[in-house]
Amino acid sequence: MPRTANGPQPAFFHAPAGAPKAFIHWLAVRAIPMAWLMVLLFLMLFFGSVRQLHANAYTALAVAGLLYCLFFERNQWRALVGEHRALLTAAVLVVLLIAASEAALLWRLPQRRVTPLPSQVGLLLCIAPLAVILRDRTRLRALAAVLVALSLYHVVTLPLEAITGTVFHTQTEALFPREMGPLNYQAHGLAWQVYYFPGLLLGLFFLASGLVVEEGVVRRWTLRPGAWLAAGIAWTAAIACIQSRSALAGTAAATALGYVALSGNRRALRTWLVLGALAILGVALYLYLFVDNKSSFGLRWEFMKLFWRHGWDAEWLWTGRGYRIDPDPEMQLPGLQTLLHSHNDIIQVFFTWGVPVLVAYAALWA
């Protein structure tokens, strides 16, 4: 079987004499997977943040990616399945159980508008084709370039948004006014609103640096601990502008861990001094920005207990109450701020889809 840089060519390339083999090869190896990758990034960054996307868009993209992998990247697909069989099995089980839960709700409550496969499920289905497509170094470098560009964009624009209130995008959602130190607004960058940023864009810098450090996508360049530390502090300062305590703590911790990993066993004293300075800086920044004018943990704890308690309702224990975007009026606490969810992924999965999906979700992370 003829071979390419990505392995043996599929049988499709054994075309009769005179067929445009060069064009077919370019289409299969370069154009289609790169186009799929760019569409996925566009949907995640634009429709996942600026406006709502049709629930089936990610599912359709996942099916297209799967067909491409089975037809053009069959050997890579087999290798992926062989290496991650348990993880892929758990992911498929989560998808099937969510679909079953939503179908059961549609049967029980026909008057209610039910989404058979929420967009999060379609996005989960895209992970396997994405893993196959990114086994090619050229596509991996293209992804790294996009992530680096987006990280640099947010390092510059998030502080400007938080201080001046200037918006550098086309979102219709206005910035939330909140004065904390020099910050006057909760910046949200390319996210639909500030609360979407931690889940959607927080990992940009760490994904980009991971591709550089672990995968070596940038040739002849090694990321030194000092360069990592400077870049990590810049990203942490930008993340502080969205005024999320958990996002700030997670970013600072990831920066510190990355510095330790890059430093290794060399210069242990310097490493401890740097970690101590980062801890002091983090605590000072937290006290300066978040000690006042921020919702307390008690508010979120009350909502966690509320969702957990209602999740054990015998009527909904095995199917959950279904996925919904709008706030559930039954899941609000009198006299407290309105929250859209429980602020806990495990409790939210349990409340939304019941015990079977919760078990499968736990297996996915096991």
C-alpha distance (Angstrom), angle and dihedral (degrees) to the residues before:
residue distance angle dihedral
M1 . . .
P2 3.83 . .
R3 3.78 115.5 .
T4 3.79 135.2 -141.4
A5 3.80 132.7 -173.6
N6 3.81 86.9 -85.3
G7 3.81 96.3 50.2
P8 3.81 135.2 -90.6
Q9 3.77 117.2 -5.2
P10 3.80 115.6 -114.2
A11 3.76 121.4 -111.9
F12 3.80 89.2 -99.5
F13 3.81 88.9 78.0
H14 3.79 92.9 61.8
A15 3.79 90.7 90.7
P16 3.80 124.1 161.7
A17 3.76 119.7 -92.4
G18 3.77 113.2 -73.6
A19 3.82 95.4 29.4
P20 3.82 115.1 132.9
K21 3.81 93.8 -105.7
A22 3.80 94.2 163.5
F23 3.79 92.1 55.2
I24 3.81 92.7 45.3
H25 3.79 90.0 49.4
W26 3.81 92.1 49.9
L27 3.80 90.9 47.0
A28 3.79 94.1 50.3
V29 3.79 100.9 38.4
R30 3.81 101.5 34.3
A31 3.80 117.6 12.2
I32 3.81 105.6 41.0
P33 3.83 99.8 44.9
M34 3.81 93.0 42.1
A35 3.80 90.8 49.1
W36 3.82 90.4 48.8
L37 3.80 90.7 50.7
M38 3.81 93.4 48.7
V39 3.83 91.9 47.9
L40 3.81 90.4 51.3
L41 3.80 92.0 50.3
F42 3.80 91.2 46.7
L43 3.80 92.9 50.7
M44 3.81 92.2 47.1
L45 3.80 96.3 46.2
F46 3.79 101.1 36.4
F47 3.78 109.3 26.5
G48 3.79 92.4 29.3
S49 3.79 89.9 56.8
V50 3.80 114.5 16.2
R51 3.78 100.5 41.4
Q52 3.78 141.2 -3.9
L53 3.78 118.1 -83.4
H54 3.80 128.1 -144.9
A55 3.79 107.6 -92.2
N56 3.82 93.9 -124.6
A57 3.82 97.2 50.4
Y58 3.81 95.5 90.6
T59 3.79 91.3 42.8
A60 3.81 91.0 54.1
L61 3.80 90.4 47.6
A62 3.81 90.6 49.2
V63 3.81 91.4 51.9
A64 3.81 90.4 49.3
G65 3.81 90.8 49.8
L66 3.79 92.2 47.5
L67 3.81 92.0 51.2
Y68 3.79 90.3 49.7
C69 3.80 91.6 50.9
L70 3.79 94.0 47.6
F71 3.79 92.5 48.1
F72 3.80 104.4 36.6
E73 3.82 106.0 15.8
R74 3.78 101.3 36.8
N75 3.80 95.9 139.3
Q76 3.79 92.4 49.1
W77 3.80 89.8 48.1
R78 3.80 91.5 52.4
A79 3.79 90.2 49.1
L80 3.82 91.4 51.2
V81 3.80 92.4 49.5
G82 3.78 91.2 47.4
E83 3.80 93.1 50.6
H84 3.82 97.9 42.5
R85 3.78 105.5 25.2
A86 3.81 95.7 136.3
L87 3.81 94.1 47.6
L88 3.80 93.5 47.8
T89 3.81 91.2 46.6
A90 3.81 90.6 53.0
A91 3.82 91.1 48.3
V92 3.82 92.1 51.2
L93 3.80 89.9 47.5
V94 3.81 91.0 52.6
V95 3.80 90.6 51.5
L96 3.81 94.2 48.0
L97 3.80 93.8 47.2
I98 3.80 92.8 48.3
A99 3.79 89.7 50.8
A100 3.81 89.7 49.2
S101 3.80 91.3 49.0
E102 3.80 93.4 50.8
A103 3.82 91.1 45.2
A104 3.81 90.3 52.2
L105 3.79 90.4 51.2
L106 3.80 90.6 49.7
W107 3.82 89.6 52.8
R108 3.81 93.1 46.9
L109 3.82 96.5 40.8
P110 3.81 106.8 28.1
Q111 3.80 91.3 167.6
R112 3.78 92.0 60.5
R113 3.79 120.2 89.3
V114 3.81 105.5 -120.3
T115 3.82 127.6 -172.8
P116 3.85 106.5 -140.2
L117 3.81 92.9 -155.9
P118 3.81 115.4 13.3
S119 3.78 116.9 -143.5
Q120 3.82 91.2 -104.1
V121 3.81 89.3 62.5
G122 3.80 91.8 50.5
L123 3.79 89.1 50.1
L124 3.81 89.8 52.3
L125 3.81 88.9 53.2
C126 3.81 89.5 54.4
I127 3.81 92.8 61.4
A128 3.81 96.4 79.1
P129 3.85 96.2 50.9
L130 3.80 88.1 43.2
A131 3.81 91.3 54.5
V132 3.80 90.9 51.5
I133 3.79 94.4 46.3
L134 3.82 92.6 48.7
R135 3.80 92.1 56.7
D136 3.77 85.1 85.6
R137 3.83 110.7 86.9
T138 3.80 95.0 -143.4
R139 3.80 92.1 56.6
L140 3.80 90.5 43.9
R141 3.81 90.5 54.4
A142 3.80 90.5 48.8
L143 3.81 90.3 53.0
A144 3.81 91.0 48.3
A145 3.81 90.7 52.1
V146 3.81 91.4 52.4
L147 3.81 92.6 48.2
V148 3.81 92.5 48.1
A149 3.82 90.9 49.6
L150 3.80 92.0 49.4
S151 3.81 91.5 47.9
L152 3.80 92.1 51.8
Y153 3.81 89.7 47.1
H154 3.80 92.0 56.0
V155 3.81 94.9 43.0
V156 3.81 87.0 60.9
T157 3.80 103.0 34.6
L158 3.82 103.1 40.1
P159 3.85 94.8 65.2
L160 3.80 91.0 44.2
E161 3.81 91.2 51.1
A162 3.80 93.2 47.3
I163 3.80 95.0 47.8
T164 3.80 104.1 35.1
G165 3.81 103.3 21.6
T166 3.81 90.8 -127.0
V167 3.80 113.2 150.8
F168 3.82 117.3 -144.3
H169 3.78 99.0 -170.3
T170 3.81 143.2 50.7
Q171 3.81 100.1 -99.2
T172 3.77 117.6 136.8
E173 3.81 91.6 -151.2
A174 3.81 110.3 98.4
L175 3.79 122.7 -134.0
F176 3.79 115.1 -95.8
P177 3.83 111.5 -115.7
R178 3.79 110.4 -129.2
E179 3.78 123.8 149.6
M180 3.78 115.8 -144.4
G181 3.76 117.6 155.7
P182 3.81 108.0 -54.8
L183 3.82 91.1 -12.5
N184 3.79 118.5 97.0
Y185 3.83 100.7 174.3
Q186 3.77 140.4 30.2
A187 3.78 102.7 -108.9
H188 3.80 118.0 -145.5
G189 3.79 105.7 175.4
L190 3.78 111.9 -165.0
A191 3.80 92.7 -12.0
W192 3.80 118.7 109.8
Q193 3.79 87.9 -118.6
V194 3.78 135.5 -16.7
Y195 3.80 95.6 -86.5
Y196 3.79 91.2 58.8
F197 3.80 93.9 55.8
P198 3.84 100.1 78.4
G199 3.80 93.1 52.2
L200 3.78 97.6 39.1
L201 3.80 110.3 31.9
L202 3.80 108.9 10.7
G203 3.80 93.6 94.6
L204 3.81 96.6 50.9
F205 3.80 94.9 102.4
F206 3.80 94.3 43.9
L207 3.81 93.2 46.9
A208 3.81 90.4 50.1
S209 3.80 93.9 46.5
G210 3.80 90.4 45.6
L211 3.78 90.6 57.1
V212 3.80 89.4 50.0
V213 3.82 97.6 43.7
E214 3.80 103.7 32.9
E215 3.79 102.7 27.6
G216 3.80 98.2 31.6
V217 3.80 94.3 -139.5
V218 3.82 90.5 159.4
R219 3.76 106.4 68.6
R220 3.81 122.3 -135.3
W221 3.80 92.7 7.6
T222 3.78 127.1 109.5
L223 3.78 122.1 -170.3
R224 3.80 108.5 -127.8
P225 3.83 122.1 -150.1
G226 3.81 92.5 -113.2
A227 3.81 92.8 51.9
W228 3.81 90.2 47.5
L229 3.80 90.9 50.0
A230 3.81 93.6 50.6
A231 3.81 92.5 46.8
G232 3.81 91.9 44.8
I233 3.81 92.7 51.3
A234 3.82 90.3 49.2
W235 3.82 90.1 51.5
T236 3.81 91.5 45.9
A237 3.80 91.0 51.8
A238 3.81 89.9 50.4
I239 3.82 91.3 48.6
A240 3.81 89.9 52.3
C241 3.81 86.8 65.1
I242 3.81 92.1 69.3
Q243 3.82 86.7 59.4
S244 3.79 96.5 -134.8
R245 3.79 114.5 144.7
S246 3.79 95.8 -158.4
A247 3.81 92.0 46.7
L248 3.81 91.0 50.9
A249 3.81 93.3 47.1
G250 3.81 93.0 46.8
T251 3.79 93.4 48.1
A252 3.80 93.5 48.0
A253 3.81 91.6 48.0
A254 3.82 92.5 48.4
T255 3.81 90.2 49.6
A256 3.80 91.2 51.8
L257 3.81 93.6 46.7
G258 3.79 91.2 48.3
Y259 3.78 90.8 52.5
V260 3.81 91.2 50.9
A261 3.81 91.6 49.1
L262 3.81 93.3 49.7
S263 3.81 93.7 44.5
G264 3.79 93.9 51.8
N265 3.80 115.6 178.6
R266 3.77 93.5 -32.2
R267 3.79 120.2 111.0
A268 3.80 95.4 -1.3
L269 3.80 92.7 179.2
R270 3.79 92.1 56.0
T271 3.80 90.5 48.0
W272 3.82 92.0 53.4
L273 3.80 91.3 46.6
V274 3.79 90.9 51.6
L275 3.81 91.8 47.9
G276 3.79 90.5 49.7
A277 3.80 91.4 50.2
L278 3.82 90.8 48.5
A279 3.81 90.8 50.6
I280 3.80 92.3 50.7
L281 3.81 91.2 46.1
G282 3.80 91.6 49.0
V283 3.79 94.3 49.6
A284 3.81 91.8 46.0
L285 3.80 91.5 49.5
Y286 3.79 91.5 47.9
L287 3.80 93.3 50.2
Y288 3.79 91.7 45.1
L289 3.80 96.1 50.2
F290 3.79 107.9 25.6
V291 3.77 110.6 28.9
D292 3.83 90.3 93.4
N293 3.82 136.8 29.5
K294 3.78 96.3 24.8
S295 3.79 130.3 113.7
S296 3.79 111.5 -101.7
F297 3.77 127.3 -118.6
G298 3.78 86.9 -115.4
L299 3.82 90.2 70.9
R300 3.80 92.2 55.6
W301 3.79 91.9 42.5
E302 3.79 90.6 56.2
F303 3.82 91.0 51.6
M304 3.80 91.7 47.1
K305 3.79 89.6 54.5
L306 3.82 91.1 45.8
F307 3.82 94.1 53.3
W308 3.79 92.6 41.6
R309 3.81 92.3 50.9
H310 3.81 93.9 48.2
G311 3.79 90.9 45.3
W312 3.81 89.0 67.0
D313 3.80 92.1 58.4
A314 3.81 103.1 129.4
E315 3.81 91.6 -136.2
W316 3.80 92.1 61.2
L317 3.79 102.9 24.9
W318 3.81 96.8 107.7
T319 3.80 101.0 33.4
G320 3.79 104.5 28.3
R321 3.78 121.7 -144.8
G322 3.78 96.7 -76.8
Y323 3.77 135.8 -112.0
R324 3.78 118.8 -62.8
I325 3.80 135.0 167.6
D326 3.80 99.3 -156.4
P327 3.83 118.9 74.8
D328 3.78 114.5 -90.0
P329 3.84 106.5 -122.4
E330 3.80 89.7 -153.3
M331 3.79 91.4 58.5
Q332 3.79 99.3 61.8
L333 3.77 129.6 101.2
P334 3.83 118.8 -132.4
G335 3.76 113.0 -111.8
L336 3.80 94.6 12.9
Q337 3.79 132.1 101.7
T338 3.82 115.9 -84.9
L339 3.81 113.1 -103.9
L340 3.79 125.8 -172.5
H341 3.80 96.9 -147.0
S342 3.79 144.2 4.1
H343 3.84 96.5 -89.2
N344 3.80 88.5 -126.4
D345 3.80 121.7 92.5
I346 3.81 96.2 -153.4
I347 3.80 94.0 49.2
Q348 3.81 91.1 43.9
V349 3.82 92.9 52.2
F350 3.80 89.9 48.2
F351 3.81 92.9 48.7
T352 3.82 94.3 44.2
W353 3.81 102.0 43.5
G354 3.80 108.3 10.8
V355 3.79 136.0 -127.8
P356 3.85 100.1 -40.7
V357 3.80 93.8 56.6
L358 3.80 91.0 42.8
V359 3.83 90.7 56.3
A360 3.81 92.0 46.8
Y361 3.81 90.8 46.5
A362 3.80 90.4 52.3
A363 3.82 89.5 49.8
L364 3.81 89.0 52.6
W365 3.80 90.0 61.2
A366 3.81 96.5 36.9
